Amino acid sequence: MSATGTAAGQHVVVIGAGIAGLAAAHRLLERGARVTVLEASDRVGGKLLPGEIAGVRVDLGAESLLARRPEAVALAREVGLAGHLQPPATATASIWTRGALRPMPKGHVMGVPGTAAALDGVLSDEGLARIERDADLPRTEVGEDVAVGEYVAARLGREVVDRLVEPLLGGVYAGDAYRISMRSAVPQLFQAAHTHTSLTGAVREIQAKAAANPRTGPVFLGIAGGVGRLPLAVAESVRARGGEIVTGAPVTELRRTTEPEGPAGGARAAGPGPAWRVVAGDRVLHADAVVVAVPASAAAALLATESPGAAAELRAVEYASMALITLAYRRSEAALPDGSGFLVPPVDGRTIKASTFASHKWGWIADEDPDVLVVRTSVGRYGETEVLRREDADLVAVSRRDLAAATGLTATPLQTRVTRWTDGLPQYPVGHHARVARIREHIARLPGLAVCGAPYDGVGVPACIASAWAAVDRIDGEPRGVQDLTAHPVPSLHGGAGE
């Protein structure tokens, strides 16, 4: 990247040091801007959090990167982590349903099968027979958007949704499949639904196109030592390039100080002085441009004065909370089935929603201490509040109980850790794409301002980075990146178990 854009020479303040904010800062520096990053908490990284248990490094947040999208892998390589990228040692996951661990079906798109046979063993005979009726049903109209669960249940029956689509989507969004937008969460299915009467036929066409253009390489990658290393490496690179990162600096005011010059949707042209005033504690910064990379409620508070329309839309974005329970065992005392872990359909009434056999899935964890076996479980979905009010010890106990029922693991852990992610995942209900378009329409009226992160274009790491890069393009007077993301959000896939 050359320093030829309008950001070159400008002072840009980035609010938020999660992976989106850090990615934006990194790219702004590449383009010649002077950058200050302000982070309210005492650390960088947001939902990417490295940790340790029983002397072994682990992730206490997201644990993998979708490698079929270029953004996260490219950024990792740019900040010196190329040699640390690793595929999972195993990607064979299971579904814990109807009283047994069953192999994760193949031949589906986010749980939607191309044939009934693809779900044999997971669904009942009645559920499989219901899928067969899809070919004879009249078209189900999807309009501008539709809930994934609603549409799939209408075509294939509720059992497909409840036993496969729900746990897969729940693993990504901690949400409710009957509320989640198909247009935003599974865009390839949404597009196919407009041109096919049969849903299974649409899936088979998607699969045929994929088979005709096979991709090489793993679908997911991790980072030796944990994906939580990524934001730390990006932050180090930002500082090395001259960027300033200030933690413990919640922003309390964001105001325009002059009427910005320049075209709508572009950056402020050279004028009498900086266009923005940013207050964080006792620091008052003056900036030519600002990138807001914080969760929706925080963004709404910051934008309330200058863009009340965007703030109102952001206040309507709902979040789900969850907790990750990490357990370490002596390997000699703990036996687990093969594979990377399992997902749990809510319909089965269990407390945990997934488990990752981390020492099986990531070779670097097993290598750090072959005598330690690390397992993760997760609890909490949209609308579930009671389970997250439990004490840490209760969450550990319920995780151990469900693990024992699923796998027979009854050993006493060496150590446990509970990591709570309150309001950790934004929800993408029906109409989410239209809300994002409205937010960006409001923002476009304020030159030198951009937003990015998980509330907009996808909750996965590559989606957040793509959102950040599009925000930088907007600051640089290039609206195409934002327009493309608004029209085509980045889909997030499930990494197999326990994401």
N, C-alpha and C positions, 0 to 999 in steps of 0.2 A: 504494500500500500504506500503510495506516495502522499506527501503532505500537500495536496493540491486542492482539497475541498475547502468549503467555507469555514469548516471547523479549525483549519490551520491558524494558529496564532490566537485563537479565542480561549477564554477561560470558561470551562464547562464544569459545573457542579453536578455530580452524580449522587443522588440520595438513595442510599441502600447499598450494602456490600454483600448481598447474596450473590449467587453465580451470575444472575442477570446484570446486576450493577457492576460487578467486577469485569464481566465480558465487555460491557459498554465502555468502561474506563480504558480497558486494554486497547480496544479498537480506536477510541478517540485519540489516544496517545500515538498510535500508528499514523494517524492523520494529521499530527502536528499540533493538537490542542494542548493546552495546559489544563490539568484535571485535578480536582479535589473531590474525594469520595467521603461522604459523611454517613456513618453507621450508628444507629441508636444503641445497639447492644455492645457488649464488650469484646466481640469477636467478629471475624468475617466468615462468610460461607453459608449463612442461612440454613436451609434444610440439608446441606451437605456437612456432616459433622464426623470427624475422625475421633476414635476413642480407643480404649484398651480394656481388656478383660482377661484376668488370669495370666497377665504378661504377654498377651497376644493382641496385636493391633486389629481393630475391627471398625466397620462403619456403624454409627449410631443413627444414621439417616439413610438417604438413598444409597444403594450399594452397586448400581450398574448404570452403564451408559448405552443407549440405543445406538449401535454402530452403523445401522443402515441409513442413518442420517449423518451428514458430514460434520455438523457444527461442533459437537462436544469432542469428538476425536481430534478434529483439526486444532481446537484450542488447546487440548492436552499436549499435542505435539509441539505447538508453538511455545509453550511454557516449560519445555524440557522433560515431559513425562512420556515421550514416545517409547522409550525402552521399558516402561513400567506397565504399559497396557497389556492386559491378559484376558483371553476368553475364559468363560466358565469351564472348569474341569469336567463338569457334567451339566447338561441342560435337560435332563430327564426328570420331569416333575409328575406329581400325582394329584388326584382329587380325592379328598376324604369325604365320601358321601355314601349314603345308604348303608352305613355301618362298616365300611371298608375303605382302605386306600386303593384307588383304582388308577391305572395309567392315564395320564393326561392324553385325551384324544388328539389325533393328528387330522389334518384335512379340514380345518375350520378357519374362519376369519373372526377373531375375537369371540370365539365360542359359537359362531354361527356355521353350521356344517353345510357342505355341498351335497351330502347324501345322509340318509338316516344311519347307514352302516358306520359312518365315522364316529358316532356316539354310542355304538354298541358297548354295553358294559357299564356305561355311566347312567343311561336313562332306562326306565322300565320299558317293558314291551309296549305298553300303552303309549308312552312318550315317543318311542320310535315310530309307531304306527301313525301318530299324529303328524310327524314330520312328512310322511309320505303324502299327506293330503295337500301339501303346499302346491303341487303341480296342477291341481284341479280347482284351486280357489281363484276367484276373480281378483283383479288388481287391487292392492291396498294403496291408496293415495298417501303420499308423505308430505305434500305441500312444501312450505318453506323450511320446515323442520319437523321432527317427530322424535319422541323418546325411543331409545334403542329397545328397551324392554317391551314397550307397547307394540312396536312394529313387529318385532321378532315373535312375540307371543301370538299376534294375530295371524302370522303366516305359519308358524311351526309349533305353537303351543307353549304354555307357560313352563313346562318342565325343562325345555332347552334353556330358557332364560334363568330359571331358578337354580339349576344345577351346573351351568357352565358359563353363560354370559355374565351373570351376576358376580360370581367370584372373580372372574378375570377383570371386568370393569371395576369392581370394588377394590381390587389390588392396585389399580392405577389411581383412581379418584377417591377411594374410601366413600363412594357414593351409592346411589340407588339406581339400578339399571332402568327402572320404570320412570325415572326423572331425567336421566342423562341424555343430552342431545346427541342424536345420531350424526347430524351434520358436523358437529364439532369433534366428537370423540371417535367416530368410525366413518370418516368422510368417504372412503372408498365404497362402503356399503350404501351410504346415502346416495351417491352418484349412480350406483348400479340400480338402486330401487326406482329411479326415474325412467330407466330404459328397459326394465324387466318386470314381467308379471310375477314370475316365480322367484322367490328369494334363494332357494337352493340353486336354481339356474344361474342367478347372479353371482353367487359364491363360486360356482364351478368356472364361470368365465373369468373371474378375478384370479382363480388358481391357474387357469390355462395361460393367461397372460404372464403370470409370474414364472410358470414353467418354460414359456417360450423365451423369456429373458432372465435366465437364472443369475442370481447374484452370488459371488464368491465371498468367502470370509464369514466370520461369526455375526449373528444378529445383535448380540450384546457383547460389551467389553467391560471389564473392571480395571482397577488400577491396583497394582501390588502395594500393600499398605493401606488401601482404602480409597474409594472415590472422594472421600473427604479431603484428600491431599490436593485435589484439583483447585478449589478456591484459594488454598494457601499458596500454591504455585503461581496462580494468576495474580494474587496480591503482591507476591514477591516481584513478579515481572513488572507490575504497575509501578511499584516503588523504584525499581531499577531504572525505569524509563523516565523518572522524574515526577511521577504522580504522587499525590499526597492522599493517604487514607487515614481518616480520623475515626476511631471507635469511641463509644460512650458519648456520642454527639447527636442526640435526637433533634431533628429539625422542627422548630416551632413556628416558623413563618416563611412563606414563599410569596413574594410580591414582585410585580413588575415595577420598575422604577422609571422607565421612560416608555413612550409609545414606540415599540419596535418598528424599525424600517425593514423593507425587503418584502418579497412575495409571500403571500399566505402559503403556509405549509413548508416554507423554507426557513433558513436561518436568518438572523438579524444581520442586515448589512452594516458596514462600518458607520458609526454615528457618533453622537456626542458622549456616549458613555455606556457602561454595561446596562443590560435591559432587565436584569433580575437581582433581587435582594433576597438572600437566604440567611436566616438566623438559626444558629444552633448553639444553645447555651449563651456564653458570653462572646461567641464569635459571630461576626457579621461579615458575610462574604458577598461580593458583587460579581455577577457572572454574566457572560454573553448568552449562555444557554444552560438549560437544566434538563437532566434526565431523571425521572422519578421511577425508581425501581424497588418499590416497597409493596407489601400486601394491599389489597383493595381498600380496607378501612383506613389505613394510614395514608394512602394516596388521596382518598376522599377528603380527609382532614386538611391535607396540604393544599388541595386544589379548590377548596370551598370558596375562597375569595375571588380568585381569578377565573375559575371555570365552574360555576355552581352546577351547570348541566352535567359536566363530566363527574363531579363529585356525587351528584344524586344517583347516577347510574352505578358508580363504584360502591356506594353504600348498600346497594341492592344485591351485591355479590355475596353469596353465602359460602361458608367454609365448613369442612369436616375436621374433627380432631381425632387423633389416634395416639397410640403408645406402642413402642417397640420394646419387647422384653428380650434381653440377650442373656443366654445361659452358657456357662462353661463347665464341662465335665471332664473327669479323667477318662481318656479313651478306653482304658482297660476295663472300666466299669459301665460304659455306655455303648450300646449297640443300636444302630439306626438302619433302616432300610436303605438300599441304594437310591441314588438320585439326588436332586437338588432341594427337594422339599415338597410341600403340598399346599393346595388351596382348599378352603372350606366354604361351601355354599351356606348362606345365612339360613336357608330353609331347613337345614339339618339341626339348627338350634344349639350349636356350639358357641363358645365364647370367643376363642381365637378365630381369626379369619384367614390366617396363613401361617406357615412355618417354613423357614429356610434352614437347611442343613449347611451352614456356612462353611464348615471345614470340608465338606464334600464339594461344595459348589466352587470355592475359590482355592486353587492350589497354594497360593501364597499364605493363606491362613494355616493350612495343614503344615506347610514347611516351617513356619515360625516356631511351632512347638508340636511335634508329632504326637506328643502325649496328651494334648488338650483337644477336646472336641467342642466346637462352638455351634450353638443352635440359636436361631432367632424366631420369635413369634410376634404377631401383631394383633392388636385389638382396636376396635373403634371404627364405626362407619357413620355416615351422615345421619344425624338425628339421634344417635346413641350417646347419651350423656351419663347414664347411671354407671356403666362399666368404668368410665374414665374418672369417676369420683372415688373409686376404690383406692386403698393404700397400695403402695408399691408391693408390699409383701403379699397382698391378696392377688394382684395381677401375676406375680410369680407363681403363686399356688395354683391359680386357675390355668395358667400356661402349662405347668407340670402335669396337672390332671388331664388336660386335653392331649398333651403329648403322649402320656401313658396310654390313654385310650386309643390313640391313632397308631402308635408305633411300638408300644410295650416298654418304652423308656421309663424306668422307675428310679434310676440312680439319683443320688443327692448331688446337686451342682456344687462345684468348687466355689463359684462366684456368680452373682447375677447383677444385672443392671437394667433399670427401667428408664426409658427416655420418652418423655411426653412431648407430643407435638400439638399443642393447643392451636386450633384454627390453622392446621398445617396444610390443608389442601383445598384450593378453591373449587367450587362446584360448577359444572357446565350443564345447566338445565336446558330444556328446549328454549330456543331463542337466544342462546348465549352469543352466537355469531352476530346477531343484530345488535345486542347490547354493546359488544366490542366495537362494532362499526359506529354506533352513536357516540361512544366515548372518544373514539379517534376523530370523529367529525368535530366535536367540541374542541379537542386539543389542537386540531389543525388551524383554528382561529387565533392561536397564540404562537407566533413564530419564536423559534428558539426553545420550545418545550416539547418533550417527548416522554412517553411512558413505556414501560416494558416489564416483563416478568410473567409469572405463572397465571395471573388472573386473566390473561388475554388470549394467547395463541397455543396453549398446550402446557401441561404441567411437568413434562419430562425435562431433563437437563438440556438436551439438544433444542427443545422448543424454547426454553428460557433464553438460551444463547442466541437463537435465531431472532427472537423478539428484541434482544439487546442490540444486535447488529442492525436491525431495521430501524430502531430508535436513533442510532448514530447516523444512519442514512438520512433520516428526517432532519436531524440537526444540520446535516451537510447539504440540505436542500434537495434531497433525492427521495421523493415520496413513494417510489415504486415498491420498495421492500415492505413498507407498512401496508400498502394496498394489496400486495400478494398474500401477506399473512392474514389480513382480514378476510380475504376471499377463500384462502386455503390454509386453515390452521394446521399446525404440525401434529399429526396423530401420535399419541403415546401408547406404546405396547407394554404388555406385562412381561417381566423377565422370568416367568416360570413359577415362582413361589416366593412369597414373603416380601415383595417389593414395597 
